[in-house]
Amino acid sequence: MDTEKLSFEEAYKQLTELVKKMESGELPLADSVAAYEQGIKLKAYCEQLLKEAELKIETLKITNNKE
């Protein structure tokens, strides 16, 4: 799956669904490992989007204070 094309909301929803599946204990080991790997990617992607949003907000604050 290409996480780069997901919105934050879509990525977070997928991450939440993966966690629920893993916590249910119903996934076979190989599927659990694959879900964990995908979860790590989704978590990193969500963190990246949040950092970018935070930087934009800080930039807007600085720009707005100069005016």
Distance bins in CASP14 RR format, pairs under 12 A and 6 or more apart:
PFRMAT RR
TARGET T0000
AUTHOR 0000-0000-0000
RMODE 2
METHOD distances of the structure
MODEL  1
1 10 0 0 0 0 0 1 0 0 0 0 0
1 11 0 0 0 0 1 0 0 0 0 0 0
1 14 1 0 0 1 0 0 0 0 0 0 0
1 15 0 0 0 0 0 1 0 0 0 0 0
1 18 0 0 0 0 0 1 0 0 0 0 0
1 34 0 0 0 0 0 1 0 0 0 0 0
1 35 0 0 0 0 0 1 0 0 0 0 0
1 37 0 0 0 0 0 1 0 0 0 0 0
1 38 1 0 0 1 0 0 0 0 0 0 0
1 39 0 0 0 0 0 1 0 0 0 0 0
1 41 0 0 0 0 1 0 0 0 0 0 0
1 42 0 0 0 0 1 0 0 0 0 0 0
1 45 0 0 0 0 0 1 0 0 0 0 0
2 10 0 0 0 0 0 1 0 0 0 0 0
2 11 0 0 0 0 0 1 0 0 0 0 0
2 14 0 0 0 0 0 1 0 0 0 0 0
2 38 0 0 0 0 0 1 0 0 0 0 0
2 41 0 0 0 0 0 1 0 0 0 0 0
2 42 0 0 0 0 0 1 0 0 0 0 0
2 45 0 0 0 0 0 1 0 0 0 0 0
3 10 0 0 0 0 1 0 0 0 0 0 0
3 11 1 0 1 0 0 0 0 0 0 0 0
3 12 0 0 0 0 0 1 0 0 0 0 0
3 14 0 0 0 0 1 0 0 0 0 0 0
3 15 0 0 0 0 1 0 0 0 0 0 0
3 38 0 0 0 0 1 0 0 0 0 0 0
3 39 0 0 0 0 1 0 0 0 0 0 0
3 40 0 0 0 0 0 1 0 0 0 0 0
3 41 1 0 1 0 0 0 0 0 0 0 0
3 42 1 0 0 1 0 0 0 0 0 0 0
3 43 0 0 0 0 0 1 0 0 0 0 0
3 44 0 0 0 0 1 0 0 0 0 0 0
3 45 1 0 1 0 0 0 0 0 0 0 0
3 46 0 0 0 0 1 0 0 0 0 0 0
3 47 0 0 0 0 0 1 0 0 0 0 0
3 48 0 0 0 0 1 0 0 0 0 0 0
3 49 0 0 0 0 1 0 0 0 0 0 0
4 10 0 0 0 0 0 1 0 0 0 0 0
4 11 0 0 0 0 1 0 0 0 0 0 0
4 41 0 0 0 0 0 1 0 0 0 0 0
4 42 0 0 0 0 0 1 0 0 0 0 0
4 44 0 0 0 0 0 1 0 0 0 0 0
4 45 1 0 0 1 0 0 0 0 0 0 0
4 48 0 0 0 0 1 0 0 0 0 0 0
4 49 0 0 0 0 0 1 0 0 0 0 0
5 11 0 0 0 0 1 0 0 0 0 0 0
5 45 0 0 0 0 0 1 0 0 0 0 0
6 12 0 0 0 0 1 0 0 0 0 0 0
6 13 0 0 0 0 1 0 0 0 0 0 0
6 14 1 0 0 1 0 0 0 0 0 0 0
6 15 0 0 0 0 0 1 0 0 0 0 0
6 38 0 0 0 0 0 1 0 0 0 0 0
6 41 0 0 0 0 0 1 0 0 0 0 0
6 42 0 0 0 0 1 0 0 0 0 0 0
6 45 1 0 0 1 0 0 0 0 0 0 0
6 46 0 0 0 0 1 0 0 0 0 0 0
6 48 0 0 0 0 0 1 0 0 0 0 0
6 49 0 0 0 0 1 0 0 0 0 0 0
7 13 0 0 0 0 1 0 0 0 0 0 0
7 14 0 0 0 0 0 1 0 0 0 0 0
7 45 0 0 0 0 0 1 0 0 0 0 0
7 46 0 0 0 0 0 1 0 0 0 0 0
7 49 0 0 0 0 1 0 0 0 0 0 0
7 53 0 0 0 0 0 1 0 0 0 0 0
8 14 0 0 0 0 0 1 0 0 0 0 0
8 15 0 0 0 0 0 1 0 0 0 0 0
8 42 0 0 0 0 0 1 0 0 0 0 0
8 43 0 0 0 0 0 1 0 0 0 0 0
8 45 0 0 0 0 1 0 0 0 0 0 0
8 46 1 0 0 1 0 0 0 0 0 0 0
8 47 0 0 0 0 0 1 0 0 0 0 0
8 48 0 0 0 0 1 0 0 0 0 0 0
8 49 1 0 1 0 0 0 0 0 0 0 0
8 50 1 0 0 1 0 0 0 0 0 0 0
8 51 0 0 0 0 0 1 0 0 0 0 0
8 52 0 0 0 0 1 0 0 0 0 0 0
8 53 1 0 0 1 0 0 0 0 0 0 0
9 15 0 0 0 0 0 1 0 0 0 0 0
9 16 0 0 0 0 0 1 0 0 0 0 0
9 42 0 0 0 0 0 1 0 0 0 0 0
9 46 0 0 0 0 1 0 0 0 0 0 0
9 49 0 0 0 0 1 0 0 0 0 0 0
9 50 0 0 0 0 0 1 0 0 0 0 0
10 16 0 0 0 0 0 1 0 0 0 0 0
10 17 0 0 0 0 0 1 0 0 0 0 0
10 42 0 0 0 0 1 0 0 0 0 0 0
10 45 0 0 0 0 0 1 0 0 0 0 0
10 46 0 0 0 0 0 1 0 0 0 0 0
10 49 0 0 0 0 0 1 0 0 0 0 0
11 17 0 0 0 0 0 1 0 0 0 0 0
11 18 0 0 0 0 0 1 0 0 0 0 0
11 38 0 0 0 0 0 1 0 0 0 0 0
11 39 0 0 0 0 1 0 0 0 0 0 0
11 41 0 0 0 0 1 0 0 0 0 0 0
11 42 1 0 1 0 0 0 0 0 0 0 0
11 43 0 0 0 0 1 0 0 0 0 0 0
11 44 0 0 0 0 1 0 0 0 0 0 0
11 45 1 0 1 0 0 0 0 0 0 0 0
11 46 1 0 1 0 0 0 0 0 0 0 0
11 47 0 0 0 0 0 1 0 0 0 0 0
11 48 0 0 0 0 1 0 0 0 0 0 0
11 49 1 0 0 1 0 0 0 0 0 0 0
11 50 0 0 0 0 0 1 0 0 0 0 0
12 18 0 0 0 0 0 1 0 0 0 0 0
12 19 0 0 0 0 0 1 0 0 0 0 0
12 39 0 0 0 0 0 1 0 0 0 0 0
12 42 1 0 0 1 0 0 0 0 0 0 0
12 43 0 0 0 0 1 0 0 0 0 0 0
12 45 0 0 0 0 1 0 0 0 0 0 0
12 46 1 0 1 0 0 0 0 0 0 0 0
12 47 0 0 0 0 0 1 0 0 0 0 0
12 49 0 0 0 0 1 0 0 0 0 0 0
12 50 0 0 0 0 1 0 0 0 0 0 0
13 19 0 0 0 0 0 1 0 0 0 0 0
13 20 0 0 0 0 0 1 0 0 0 0 0
13 42 0 0 0 0 1 0 0 0 0 0 0
13 46 0 0 0 0 0 1 0 0 0 0 0
14 20 0 0 0 0 0 1 0 0 0 0 0
14 21 0 0 0 0 0 1 0 0 0 0 0
14 35 0 0 0 0 0 1 0 0 0 0 0
14 38 1 0 0 1 0 0 0 0 0 0 0
14 39 0 0 0 0 1 0 0 0 0 0 0
14 41 0 0 0 0 1 0 0 0 0 0 0
14 42 1 0 1 0 0 0 0 0 0 0 0
14 43 0 0 0 0 0 1 0 0 0 0 0
14 45 0 0 0 0 1 0 0 0 0 0 0
14 46 0 0 0 0 1 0 0 0 0 0 0
15 21 0 0 0 0 0 1 0 0 0 0 0
15 22 0 0 0 0 0 1 0 0 0 0 0
15 35 0 0 0 0 0 1 0 0 0 0 0
15 36 0 0 0 0 0 1 0 0 0 0 0
15 38 0 0 0 0 1 0 0 0 0 0 0
15 39 1 0 1 0 0 0 0 0 0 0 0
15 40 0 0 0 0 1 0 0 0 0 0 0
15 41 0 0 0 0 1 0 0 0 0 0 0
15 42 1 0 1 0 0 0 0 0 0 0 0
15 43 1 0 0 1 0 0 0 0 0 0 0
15 44 0 0 0 0 0 1 0 0 0 0 0
15 45 0 0 0 0 1 0 0 0 0 0 0
15 46 1 0 0 1 0 0 0 0 0 0 0
15 47 0 0 0 0 0 1 0 0 0 0 0
15 49 0 0 0 0 0 1 0 0 0 0 0
16 22 0 0 0 0 0 1 0 0 0 0 0
16 23 0 0 0 0 0 1 0 0 0 0 0
16 39 0 0 0 0 0 1 0 0 0 0 0
16 42 0 0 0 0 1 0 0 0 0 0 0
16 43 0 0 0 0 0 1 0 0 0 0 0
16 46 0 0 0 0 0 1 0 0 0 0 0
17 23 0 0 0 0 0 1 0 0 0 0 0
17 24 0 0 0 0 0 1 0 0 0 0 0
17 27 0 0 0 0 0 1 0 0 0 0 0
17 35 0 0 0 0 1 0 0 0 0 0 0
17 38 0 0 0 0 0 1 0 0 0 0 0
17 39 0 0 0 0 0 1 0 0 0 0 0
17 42 0 0 0 0 1 0 0 0 0 0 0
18 24 0 0 0 0 0 1 0 0 0 0 0
18 27 0 0 0 0 1 0 0 0 0 0 0
18 31 0 0 0 0 0 1 0 0 0 0 0
18 32 0 0 0 0 1 0 0 0 0 0 0
18 33 0 0 0 0 0 1 0 0 0 0 0
18 34 0 0 0 0 1 0 0 0 0 0 0
18 35 1 0 1 0 0 0 0 0 0 0 0
18 36 0 0 0 0 1 0 0 0 0 0 0
18 37 0 0 0 0 1 0 0 0 0 0 0
18 38 1 0 0 1 0 0 0 0 0 0 0
18 39 1 0 1 0 0 0 0 0 0 0 0
18 40 0 0 0 0 1 0 0 0 0 0 0
18 41 0 0 0 0 0 1 0 0 0 0 0
18 42 1 0 0 1 0 0 0 0 0 0 0
18 43 0 0 0 0 1 0 0 0 0 0 0
19 25 0 0 0 0 0 1 0 0 0 0 0
19 27 0 0 0 0 0 1 0 0 0 0 0
19 32 0 0 0 0 0 1 0 0 0 0 0
19 35 0 0 0 0 1 0 0 0 0 0 0
19 36 0 0 0 0 1 0 0 0 0 0 0
19 38 0 0 0 0 0 1 0 0 0 0 0
19 39 1 0 0 1 0 0 0 0 0 0 0
19 40 0 0 0 0 0 1 0 0 0 0 0
19 42 0 0 0 0 1 0 0 0 0 0 0
19 43 0 0 0 0 1 0 0 0 0 0 0
20 26 0 0 0 0 0 1 0 0 0 0 0
20 27 0 0 0 0 0 1 0 0 0 0 0
20 35 0 0 0 0 0 1 0 0 0 0 0
20 39 0 0 0 0 0 1 0 0 0 0 0
21 27 1 0 1 0 0 0 0 0 0 0 0
21 28 0 0 0 0 0 1 0 0 0 0 0
21 31 0 0 0 0 1 0 0 0 0 0 0
21 32 0 0 0 0 1 0 0 0 0 0 0
21 34 0 0 0 0 0 1 0 0 0 0 0
21 35 1 0 0 1 0 0 0 0 0 0 0
21 36 0 0 0 0 0 1 0 0 0 0 0
21 38 0 0 0 0 0 1 0 0 0 0 0
21 39 0 0 0 0 0 1 0 0 0 0 0
22 28 0 0 0 0 0 1 0 0 0 0 0
22 29 0 0 0 0 0 1 0 0 0 0 0
22 31 0 0 0 0 1 0 0 0 0 0 0
22 32 1 0 1 0 0 0 0 0 0 0 0
22 33 0 0 0 0 1 0 0 0 0 0 0
22 34 0 0 0 0 0 1 0 0 0 0 0
22 35 1 0 1 0 0 0 0 0 0 0 0
22 36 1 0 0 1 0 0 0 0 0 0 0
22 37 0 0 0 0 0 1 0 0 0 0 0
22 38 0 0 0 0 0 1 0 0 0 0 0
22 39 0 0 0 0 1 0 0 0 0 0 0
22 40 0 0 0 0 0 1 0 0 0 0 0
23 32 0 0 0 0 0 1 0 0 0 0 0
23 35 0 0 0 0 0 1 0 0 0 0 0
23 36 0 0 0 0 0 1 0 0 0 0 0
24 31 0 0 0 0 0 1 0 0 0 0 0
24 32 0 0 0 0 0 1 0 0 0 0 0
24 35 0 0 0 0 0 1 0 0 0 0 0
25 31 0 0 0 0 0 1 0 0 0 0 0
25 32 1 0 0 1 0 0 0 0 0 0 0
25 35 0 0 0 0 0 1 0 0 0 0 0
26 32 0 0 0 0 1 0 0 0 0 0 0
26 35 0 0 0 0 0 1 0 0 0 0 0
27 33 0 0 0 0 1 0 0 0 0 0 0
27 34 0 0 0 0 1 0 0 0 0 0 0
27 35 1 0 0 1 0 0 0 0 0 0 0
27 36 0 0 0 0 1 0 0 0 0 0 0
27 38 0 0 0 0 0 1 0 0 0 0 0
28 34 0 0 0 0 1 0 0 0 0 0 0
28 35 0 0 0 0 0 1 0 0 0 0 0
29 35 0 0 0 0 0 1 0 0 0 0 0
29 36 0 0 0 0 0 1 0 0 0 0 0
30 36 0 0 0 0 0 1 0 0 0 0 0
30 37 0 0 0 0 0 1 0 0 0 0 0
31 37 0 0 0 0 0 1 0 0 0 0 0
31 38 0 0 0 0 0 1 0 0 0 0 0
32 38 0 0 0 0 0 1 0 0 0 0 0
32 39 0 0 0 0 0 1 0 0 0 0 0
33 39 0 0 0 0 0 1 0 0 0 0 0
33 40 0 0 0 0 0 1 0 0 0 0 0
34 40 0 0 0 0 0 1 0 0 0 0 0
34 41 0 0 0 0 0 1 0 0 0 0 0
35 41 0 0 0 0 0 1 0 0 0 0 0
35 42 0 0 0 0 0 1 0 0 0 0 0
36 42 0 0 0 0 0 1 0 0 0 0 0
36 43 0 0 0 0 0 1 0 0 0 0 0
37 43 0 0 0 0 0 1 0 0 0 0 0
37 44 0 0 0 0 0 1 0 0 0 0 0
38 44 0 0 0 0 0 1 0 0 0 0 0
38 45 0 0 0 0 0 1 0 0 0 0 0
39 45 0 0 0 0 1 0 0 0 0 0 0
39 46 0 0 0 0 1 0 0 0 0 0 0
39 47 0 0 0 0 0 1 0 0 0 0 0
40 46 0 0 0 0 0 1 0 0 0 0 0
40 47 0 0 0 0 0 1 0 0 0 0 0
41 47 0 0 0 0 0 1 0 0 0 0 0
41 48 0 0 0 0 0 1 0 0 0 0 0
42 48 0 0 0 0 0 1 0 0 0 0 0
42 49 0 0 0 0 0 1 0 0 0 0 0
43 49 0 0 0 0 0 1 0 0 0 0 0
43 50 0 0 0 0 0 1 0 0 0 0 0
44 50 0 0 0 0 0 1 0 0 0 0 0
44 51 0 0 0 0 0 1 0 0 0 0 0
45 51 0 0 0 0 0 1 0 0 0 0 0
45 52 0 0 0 0 0 1 0 0 0 0 0
46 52 0 0 0 0 0 1 0 0 0 0 0
46 53 0 0 0 0 0 1 0 0 0 0 0
47 53 0 0 0 0 0 1 0 0 0 0 0
47 54 0 0 0 0 0 1 0 0 0 0 0
48 54 0 0 0 0 0 1 0 0 0 0 0
48 55 0 0 0 0 0 1 0 0 0 0 0
49 55 0 0 0 0 0 1 0 0 0 0 0
49 56 0 0 0 0 0 1 0 0 0 0 0
50 56 0 0 0 0 0 1 0 0 0 0 0
50 57 0 0 0 0 0 1 0 0 0 0 0
51 57 0 0 0 0 0 1 0 0 0 0 0
51 58 0 0 0 0 0 1 0 0 0 0 0
52 58 0 0 0 0 0 1 0 0 0 0 0
52 59 0 0 0 0 0 1 0 0 0 0 0
53 59 0 0 0 0 0 1 0 0 0 0 0
53 60 0 0 0 0 0 1 0 0 0 0 0
54 60 0 0 0 0 0 1 0 0 0 0 0
54 61 0 0 0 0 0 1 0 0 0 0 0
55 61 0 0 0 0 0 1 0 0 0 0 0
55 62 0 0 0 0 0 1 0 0 0 0 0
56 62 0 0 0 0 0 1 0 0 0 0 0
56 63 0 0 0 0 0 1 0 0 0 0 0
57 63 0 0 0 0 0 1 0 0 0 0 0
57 64 0 0 0 0 0 1 0 0 0 0 0
58 64 0 0 0 0 0 1 0 0 0 0 0
58 65 0 0 0 0 0 1 0 0 0 0 0
59 65 0 0 0 0 0 1 0 0 0 0 0
59 66 0 0 0 0 0 1 0 0 0 0 0
60 66 0 0 0 0 0 1 0 0 0 0 0
60 67 0 0 0 0 0 1 0 0 0 0 0
61 67 0 0 0 0 0 1 0 0 0 0 0
END
